[in-house]
Amino acid sequence: MRYISTRGDAPALGFEDVLLTGLATDGGLYVPESLPHFSVEEIRSWRGLSYAELAYKVMYPFVEDAIPADEFRKMLDETYGVFTHKSVAPLVQLDTNEWVMELFRGPTLAFKDFALQLLGRLLDYVLEKRNQHVVIMGATSGDTGSAAIEGCRRCKHVDIFILHPYQRVSEVQRRQMTTVQGDNIHNIAVKGNFDDCQRMVKESFGNQSFLGGKTQLAAVNSINWARIMAQIVYYFQASLSLGGPDRSMAFSVPTGNFGDIFAGYLAKKMGLPISQLVIATNRNDILHRFMSGNKYEQHQLEQTLSPSMDIMVSSNFERLLFDLHGRDGAAVKELLENASKGPVSIEDYRWKHARKLFDSDAVDDKATCDTIREIFEQNEYLLDPHTAIGVRAARNCRRDNAVPMITLGTAHPAKFPDAIIESGLTVKPELPAHMADLFEREERYTVLENNLTEVQGFLAKHWKNA
Ligand SMILES: *Cc1c(COP(=O)(O)O)cnc(C)c1O
C-alpha cells in the first residue's frame, strides 16, 4: 500500500517510511492512496474474534508490504495482552441503546495506549531491520506523552523527548510521564501552552539540522498514520458486539486533534455501517463552529477541565478536508494557507456532504460537570471529563434512538480528579492497583523556556549517541 500527502506535492511512501516520517515534505499529512474495503459478509465472519485477531484483520492490509503476518500477529498479541480487561475495549451500558466504550484499560489509562503501545513495537521492528536510530519528538497536553513514553520505554533504537506545557497538565498526567525510568526517556516542561509545544515540534521536523545529520526525528503525535490506523479497530469491535454489521451504529467522540474520530470515518469507508459521527469538543470548538456554520477560524486557546482536548487547530482535520475536496492536494494547501491568515469556508456542497455523517457539539466545563454528576446519580458510573463531553454531545446530537449510540470513553476518571471534585461529587476515583504508588515515585523532567533554540539544543545534547 502506498501513502500520499494531503497537499499533493510530496513523494508517495510505503508503510515503513510513513511510520518514520512526521509531516510530508510539502507540509501535508500522509493518507493511504486507497483503503481496503470489507464486505458485510466478511465483517460478519469476524464476530467472536479476540481483540488482537480482529486488529490483525482490520490492519494487516495497511502494513503487509513491511511486516510478515506472523510478526504482526505477535506484536498485536503483546500490545493488547497488557490491557487489564479481557475484551480490551469493554462496553458499558448507560441507557437503552446508549453505551460507553471503555478505551482506558491500557497501561496509561487513556485510549492513546491502543495506538502507542503498538507504535513502539512497530518502530523498533522496522529500525532493527534497517539498523537505524530515531529521536521521537512529541508534544503533549497530557495523555499522548505518557502513552508514548510507555510505548517506547523498551525500544532499543529510539530516544524519546516529550514536551509538555509547564504546569498545565494534571499531576497524574505529569507523573505518568516523569516517573518512567529509562535512559532513552526525556521529559521537557516548556514554559508555554500546548500549541507552543506543538509548534516547536512542527518546526523541528521542518528543519532537523540541529541534530547534525546523525539521527532523524520521528513523530508520535496524532498525525502519525500508524496511530490512526490502530484506532480504526475498536469501531469494528464495538459494532460487532452490538449486532453490526447488520445494523448501523452512531459514535460520539471526544475530539481534540481529530485523530480518533477520523479513524471512525475510515472504519465507515472500509465498509462498517456507521450512520452518524458526533464531534464532541470542549470550549476549544473550532470543529464545532465549522460543522455548524461552515466557518473555519482559529480562536484563542481556552483552558478547560478536559485538557487533552485543549487545542486551537485540529491537525488531522486536514485529512478529512482532503477527502471533502476530492483528494485535490493543491486545493487543501490553498485552503489551509488562507486559514492561517483568517476565517475560511469551503464550498457549500462539500460542507453539506460532511454534514451527512458528522454532527457536532461544544460542551463547556459546567455542562461537563453536570454530566459527570447526572451519570453518577443515574448509573453509579463515574465519567472522566473528556468522556462526559462525549456523552453530553451524544445526547444533544442523537438522530435516531433505534441506532446504538456509543461514546468513546477516552480516559479513566482517576486521571482527572479535578473535574470530579468540581462536579460536586464526593466519590474519589481510585487509580488502578498497578498505579497506586504513582505519587510516591521519583520524577525526572527539565524545565525550559518557550524558545525553539533552547529546546533543540537540549535534544541535540541528550540523545543516546550525541
Ligand atoms: C487525546 C485525547 C482526546 C482527543 O483525541 P484526538 O484524537 O486528538 O481527537 C480525547 N480524550 C482524551 C482523554 C485524550 O487523551
Ligand as a Chemical Component Dictionary entry (heavy atoms), coordinates in Angstrom:
data_LIG
# 
_chem_comp.id                   LIG 
_chem_comp.type                 NON-POLYMER 
_chem_comp.pdbx_formal_charge   0 
_chem_comp.three_letter_code    LIG 
# 
loop_
_chem_comp_atom.comp_id 
_chem_comp_atom.atom_id 
_chem_comp_atom.alt_atom_id 
_chem_comp_atom.type_symbol 
_chem_comp_atom.charge 
_chem_comp_atom.model_Cartn_x 
_chem_comp_atom.model_Cartn_y 
_chem_comp_atom.model_Cartn_z 
_chem_comp_atom.pdbx_ordinal 
LIG C1 C1 C 0 -6.108 12.745 23.038 1  
LIG C2 C2 C 0 -7.381 12.702 23.778 2  
LIG C3 C3 C 0 -8.578 13.111 23.181 3  
LIG C4 C4 C 0 -8.639 13.700 21.793 4  
LIG O1 O1 O 0 -8.291 12.784 20.791 5  
LIG P1 P1 P 0 -7.950 13.299 19.314 6  
LIG O2 O2 O 0 -7.556 12.096 18.570 7  
LIG O3 O3 O 0 -6.854 14.297 19.460 8  
LIG O4 O4 O 0 -9.181 13.929 18.797 9  
LIG C5 C5 C 0 -9.739 12.984 23.919 10 
LIG N1 N1 N 0 -9.736 12.496 25.173 11 
LIG C6 C6 C 0 -8.607 12.104 25.774 12 
LIG C7 C7 C 0 -8.662 11.594 27.162 13 
LIG C8 C8 C 0 -7.391 12.177 25.101 14 
LIG O5 O5 O 0 -6.278 11.781 25.702 15 
# 
loop_
_chem_comp_bond.comp_id 
_chem_comp_bond.atom_id_1 
_chem_comp_bond.atom_id_2 
_chem_comp_bond.value_order 
_chem_comp_bond.pdbx_ordinal 
LIG C1 C2 SING 1  
LIG C2 C3 SING 2  
LIG C2 C8 DOUB 3  
LIG C3 C4 SING 4  
LIG C3 C5 DOUB 5  
LIG C4 O1 SING 6  
LIG O1 P1 SING 7  
LIG P1 O2 DOUB 8  
LIG P1 O3 SING 9  
LIG P1 O4 SING 10 
LIG C5 N1 SING 11 
LIG N1 C6 DOUB 12 
LIG C6 C7 SING 13 
LIG C6 C8 SING 14 
LIG C8 O5 SING 15 
# 
